[in-house]
Amino acid sequence: MDQQLLAFVTVADEQSFTRAAEKLHISQPAISQHIQALEQRLDIKLLDRTNKYVHLNRAGEVAYHHAREILSLYSHMTRLIQDLKEEASGTLAIGASFTFGEYVLPHIIARFRSQYPKIDPTITIANTHTVVEQVSRGELDIGIVEGHAGHEGSVEVTAFAEDTVVVVASSSHPLAAATQATAAALERECWIVREQGSGTREVTDRVFQEFGIHPSAMIEYGSTQVIKESVEAGLGITLLSTWTIRKELTCQTLKIIPFSKRPITRQFSMVQRKSDFYPKSIQLFTEFLIEESPKLQNIGQA
């Protein structure tokens, strides 16, 4: 691996020569030598440095973007070669959107680890847009998202599971006693919704449009857990995956409000960077996800 590129990327990430040296377990003078050597190779300064900060300049931003990609490709190559020599092992960087990552993925990882104990997954939880972005840059090996993935030219998207979403209110909410709520009744309520860029917000907006619901008020949160707490407290109603509310339905702190005669569903998809070769760990995990998909419906049952 190019130590100069590694040192440069680490300094840029940490915005500090000292922290970069600690992270790479080398001396600060060695870090400085690597950066100076890289700048000499490229014949241009890459960092703006003072006693207080280290920032990328314009040339540094260009170099940083490509350096990360080069390091990612090197790591990818190393893992593929390692796969040819022995059974799958090492790390597997998985990204997942909040609904799947917080409520379903732990069950998947537990079963996967029991079969492949030498593979060590690392998990990143973020909204759909962020996960796809990180997969496209090679920072994640695989992403699991709902909603529109985007980046069609750089990633491959494979649907593997279906999720049901429902309108939910506190058990003490007046609509909780309704046998069938109307769109007019729903739009008079305050809606607690996820932020733009999340798959749950995408399906919520789709439901609003499909059923002609124009909420009188909306509150936006970046966390499903905060949304559930707010709805339980009577602040409003929301639209959530059945995967996320199984405990609350069992405890009867939340109740589903029927309003559509047909289930509202969405697809969950695997997102991978386009490549002719994938490490064995990624192949095994994708195959495992597809095999496990029929069992996912049980996770959402209260």
C-alpha positions as CSV (number, residue, x, y, z in Angstrom):
1,M,0.0,0.0,0.0
2,D,1.2,3.5,-0.8
3,Q,2.1,4.9,2.6
4,Q,2.2,8.4,1.4
5,L,-1.4,8.3,0.2
6,L,-2.4,6.6,3.5
7,A,-0.7,9.3,5.5
8,F,-2.3,12.0,3.4
9,V,-5.8,10.6,3.7
10,T,-5.5,10.1,7.4
11,V,-4.2,13.6,8.1
12,A,-7.1,15.0,6.0
13,D,-9.6,12.9,7.9
14,E,-8.2,13.7,11.3
15,Q,-7.3,17.3,10.4
16,S,-4.2,16.8,12.5
17,F,-0.7,15.5,12.0
18,T,-0.6,14.4,15.7
19,R,-3.9,12.4,15.6
20,A,-2.9,10.9,12.2
21,A,0.4,9.7,13.7
22,E,-1.4,8.1,16.6
23,K,-4.0,6.4,14.4
24,L,-1.3,4.9,12.1
25,H,1.1,4.1,15.0
26,I,4.0,6.0,13.5
27,S,5.9,9.1,14.5
28,Q,4.7,12.6,13.6
29,P,8.0,13.4,11.7
30,A,7.3,10.3,9.6
31,I,3.8,11.6,8.8
32,S,5.3,14.9,7.8
33,Q,7.9,13.2,5.6
34,H,5.2,11.2,3.8
35,I,3.1,14.3,3.1
36,Q,6.1,16.3,1.9
37,A,7.2,13.4,-0.4
38,L,3.7,13.2,-1.9
39,E,3.6,16.9,-2.5
40,Q,7.0,16.7,-4.2
41,R,5.8,13.8,-6.4
42,L,2.7,15.9,-7.5
43,D,4.7,19.2,-7.5
44,I,1.9,21.0,-5.6
45,K,0.9,21.8,-2.1
46,L,-2.1,19.8,-0.9
47,L,-2.7,21.1,2.7
48,D,-3.1,24.5,4.2
49,R,-1.3,24.4,7.6
50,T,-1.1,26.7,10.6
51,N,-0.5,26.1,14.2
52,K,-4.2,25.6,14.8
53,Y,-5.5,23.6,11.9
54,V,-4.8,21.4,8.8
55,H,-7.2,21.8,5.9
56,L,-7.3,20.5,2.3
57,N,-6.7,23.2,-0.4
58,R,-8.3,22.9,-3.8
59,A,-5.5,20.6,-5.1
60,G,-5.8,18.6,-1.9
61,E,-9.5,18.0,-2.4
62,V,-8.8,16.5,-5.8
63,A,-6.0,14.4,-4.5
64,Y,-8.0,13.3,-1.5
65,H,-11.0,12.1,-3.6
66,H,-8.7,9.9,-5.8
67,A,-6.4,8.8,-3.0
68,R,-9.4,7.3,-1.1
69,E,-10.4,5.4,-4.2
70,I,-6.9,4.1,-4.8
71,L,-6.6,2.9,-1.2
72,S,-10.1,1.3,-1.5
73,L,-9.1,-0.5,-4.7
74,Y,-5.8,-1.7,-3.1
75,S,-7.7,-3.1,-0.2
76,H,-10.2,-4.8,-2.5
77,M,-7.4,-6.4,-4.5
78,T,-5.7,-7.7,-1.3
79,R,-8.9,-9.3,-0.1
80,L,-9.6,-11.0,-3.4
81,I,-6.0,-12.4,-3.5
82,Q,-6.5,-13.6,0.2
83,D,-9.7,-15.3,-0.8
84,L,-7.8,-17.5,-3.3
85,K,-5.4,-18.7,-0.5
86,E,-7.8,-19.5,2.3
87,E,-11.4,-19.5,3.5
88,A,-13.3,-16.2,3.8
89,S,-12.2,-14.0,6.8
90,G,-11.4,-10.5,7.8
91,T,-13.7,-7.5,7.9
92,L,-16.9,-6.8,6.0
93,A,-18.1,-3.2,5.9
94,I,-21.9,-3.1,5.9
95,G,-24.0,0.0,5.7
96,A,-27.7,0.0,6.3
97,S,-30.5,2.6,6.4
98,F,-32.0,3.1,9.8
99,T,-35.1,0.9,9.6
100,F,-33.2,-2.2,8.5
101,G,-30.0,-1.4,10.3
102,E,-31.5,-0.9,13.7
103,Y,-34.3,-3.4,13.7
104,V,-33.5,-6.2,11.3
105,L,-29.7,-6.3,10.7
106,P,-28.8,-7.4,14.3
107,H,-30.8,-10.6,13.8
108,I,-29.2,-11.2,10.4
109,I,-25.6,-10.6,11.7
110,A,-26.1,-13.0,14.6
111,R,-27.1,-15.8,12.3
112,F,-24.4,-14.9,9.7
113,R,-21.7,-14.9,12.4
114,S,-22.7,-18.3,13.6
115,Q,-22.0,-19.7,10.2
116,Y,-18.9,-17.6,9.3
117,P,-17.1,-16.8,12.6
118,K,-13.9,-15.6,10.8
119,I,-15.7,-12.8,9.0
120,D,-16.0,-9.7,11.2
121,P,-18.7,-7.3,10.1
122,T,-18.5,-3.6,10.9
123,I,-21.8,-1.7,10.7
124,T,-22.6,1.8,9.6
125,I,-26.1,3.1,10.1
126,A,-27.2,6.2,8.0
127,N,-30.0,7.3,5.8
128,T,-30.4,5.8,2.3
129,H,-28.7,8.6,0.5
130,T,-25.6,8.4,2.7
131,V,-25.3,4.6,2.5
132,V,-25.5,4.6,-1.3
133,E,-22.9,7.4,-1.5
134,Q,-20.5,5.5,0.7
135,V,-20.9,2.3,-1.3
136,S,-20.3,4.2,-4.6
137,R,-17.1,5.6,-3.2
138,G,-15.9,2.2,-2.0
139,E,-16.1,3.1,1.7
140,L,-18.6,0.3,2.3
141,D,-18.6,-3.2,0.8
142,I,-22.4,-3.5,0.7
143,G,-25.4,-1.3,1.6
144,I,-28.9,-2.3,2.5
145,V,-31.4,0.4,1.8
146,E,-35.1,1.2,1.1
147,G,-36.3,3.7,-1.4
148,H,-34.6,5.0,-4.5
149,A,-30.9,4.2,-4.5
150,G,-29.6,6.6,-7.1
151,H,-26.0,6.4,-8.5
152,E,-27.3,4.0,-11.1
153,G,-24.0,4.2,-13.1
154,S,-21.7,3.2,-10.3
155,V,-23.7,0.7,-8.2
156,E,-25.7,-2.4,-8.7
157,V,-29.1,-2.6,-6.9
158,T,-30.8,-6.0,-6.1
159,A,-34.1,-6.1,-4.3
160,F,-34.3,-8.9,-1.8
161,A,-37.0,-8.3,0.8
162,E,-40.4,-6.6,1.2
163,D,-41.5,-4.5,4.1
164,T,-45.0,-3.3,5.2
165,V,-45.5,0.2,6.5
166,V,-48.5,1.3,8.6
167,V,-50.0,4.5,10.1
168,V,-49.4,4.4,13.8
169,A,-50.8,6.4,16.8
170,S,-50.7,6.3,20.5
171,S,-53.2,3.7,21.9
172,S,-54.9,6.6,23.7
173,H,-55.3,8.7,20.5
174,P,-58.9,9.2,19.3
175,L,-58.1,7.6,15.9
176,A,-56.9,4.4,17.6
177,A,-60.5,3.4,18.0
178,A,-61.4,3.9,14.4
179,T,-62.1,0.9,12.2
180,Q,-61.2,2.8,9.1
181,A,-59.7,6.2,9.1
182,T,-60.2,8.6,6.2
183,A,-57.6,10.7,4.4
184,A,-59.4,13.8,5.6
185,A,-59.1,12.6,9.2
186,L,-55.4,11.8,8.8
187,E,-54.5,15.1,7.3
188,R,-56.0,17.0,10.3
189,E,-53.4,15.4,12.5
190,C,-49.8,16.5,13.2
191,W,-47.5,14.1,11.4
192,I,-44.1,13.1,12.9
193,V,-41.9,12.2,9.9
194,R,-38.3,11.3,9.1
195,E,-35.8,13.7,7.4
196,Q,-35.4,14.1,3.7
197,G,-33.0,11.5,2.2
198,S,-34.4,8.6,4.4
199,G,-36.2,5.7,2.8
200,T,-39.0,6.0,5.3
201,R,-39.6,9.7,4.4
202,E,-39.7,8.7,0.7
203,V,-42.4,6.2,1.3
204,T,-44.3,8.6,3.6
205,D,-44.3,11.3,0.8
206,R,-45.4,8.6,-1.6
207,V,-48.4,7.8,0.6
208,F,-49.3,11.4,1.0
209,Q,-49.4,11.9,-2.7
210,E,-51.2,8.6,-3.5
211,F,-54.0,9.2,-1.0
212,G,-54.2,13.0,-1.3
213,I,-53.1,13.6,2.3
214,H,-52.0,17.2,3.0
215,P,-51.0,17.3,6.7
216,S,-52.0,20.4,8.6
217,A,-48.7,20.2,10.5
218,M,-45.5,18.2,10.4
219,I,-42.5,17.7,12.7
220,E,-39.3,16.2,11.3
221,Y,-36.9,14.0,13.2
222,G,-33.8,12.1,12.2
223,S,-34.5,9.1,14.4
224,T,-37.2,6.4,14.3
225,Q,-36.9,6.0,18.1
226,V,-37.6,9.6,18.7
227,I,-40.6,9.4,16.4
228,K,-42.0,6.5,18.3
229,E,-41.5,8.2,21.7
230,S,-43.2,11.4,20.3
231,V,-46.2,9.4,19.0
232,E,-46.5,7.5,22.2
233,A,-46.6,10.8,24.0
234,G,-49.5,11.9,21.9
235,L,-47.7,14.5,19.8
236,G,-49.0,13.2,16.5
237,I,-49.2,10.2,14.2
238,T,-46.7,8.6,11.9
239,L,-46.0,6.1,9.2
240,L,-43.5,3.3,10.2
241,S,-42.4,-0.1,9.2
242,T,-44.0,-3.0,11.1
243,W,-40.4,-4.1,11.8
244,T,-39.8,-1.1,14.0
245,I,-43.0,-1.3,16.2
246,R,-43.3,-4.9,17.1
247,K,-42.4,-4.3,20.8
248,E,-44.7,-1.3,21.1
249,L,-47.6,-3.3,19.6
250,T,-47.0,-6.1,22.0
251,C,-46.9,-3.6,24.9
252,Q,-50.0,-1.8,23.4
253,T,-48.4,1.6,23.7
254,L,-48.9,2.1,19.9
255,K,-51.7,1.0,17.7
256,I,-52.0,0.7,13.9
257,I,-54.7,2.9,12.3
258,P,-56.3,1.2,9.4
259,F,-56.9,3.5,6.4
260,S,-56.1,1.5,3.2
261,K,-57.8,-1.6,2.0
262,R,-54.5,-3.0,0.6
263,P,-51.1,-3.3,2.4
264,I,-48.6,-0.5,1.7
265,T,-45.3,-2.1,0.9
266,R,-41.8,-1.1,-0.1
267,Q,-38.7,-3.0,-1.3
268,F,-35.4,-3.3,0.5
269,S,-32.4,-3.7,-1.7
270,M,-28.7,-4.6,-1.6
271,V,-26.4,-2.0,-3.1
272,Q,-22.9,-2.9,-4.3
273,R,-20.3,-1.1,-6.2
274,K,-20.1,-2.4,-9.8
275,S,-17.1,-4.8,-10.1
276,D,-16.1,-7.9,-12.1
277,F,-14.9,-9.5,-8.9
278,Y,-16.2,-9.5,-5.3
279,P,-14.4,-10.8,-2.2
280,K,-15.7,-14.1,-0.9
281,S,-17.0,-12.4,2.3
282,I,-19.3,-10.1,0.2
283,Q,-20.5,-13.1,-1.9
284,L,-21.3,-15.1,1.1
285,F,-23.2,-12.3,2.8
286,T,-25.3,-11.4,-0.2
287,E,-26.2,-15.1,-0.7
288,F,-27.0,-15.3,3.0
289,L,-29.3,-12.2,2.8
290,I,-31.2,-13.7,-0.1
291,E,-31.6,-17.1,1.7
292,E,-32.8,-15.3,4.9
293,S,-35.3,-13.0,3.2
294,P,-38.3,-15.3,3.6
295,K,-37.7,-15.2,7.4
296,L,-37.7,-11.5,7.6
297,Q,-41.5,-11.3,7.7
298,N,-41.5,-13.0,11.1
299,I,-39.3,-10.2,12.5
300,G,-42.1,-7.7,11.9
301,Q,-44.8,-9.7,13.6
302,A,-45.7,-8.7,17.1
